[in-house]
């Protein structure tokens, strides 16, 4: 495995984990209605939106790094089923 593959796998895994945590936080926010949980979801959404924007700017395919198939600002952001 070359360095490029290692970095791509790292990025893909980190994004997948962020989406998992964001999804979990969204569920918790629905159950608790706390401002803290709402803020946490907003933070995850902002990070994912930034990552999508930067992937586009660098010409990286969103589908290659688990950033496709969702709008970071609206709706579900569950990670893809593997």
Secondary structure by P-SEA (a helix, b strand, c coil): ccaaaaaaaaaaaaaaaaaaaaaaaaaaaaacccaaaaaaaaaaaaaaaaaaaaaaaacccccccccccccccccccccccc
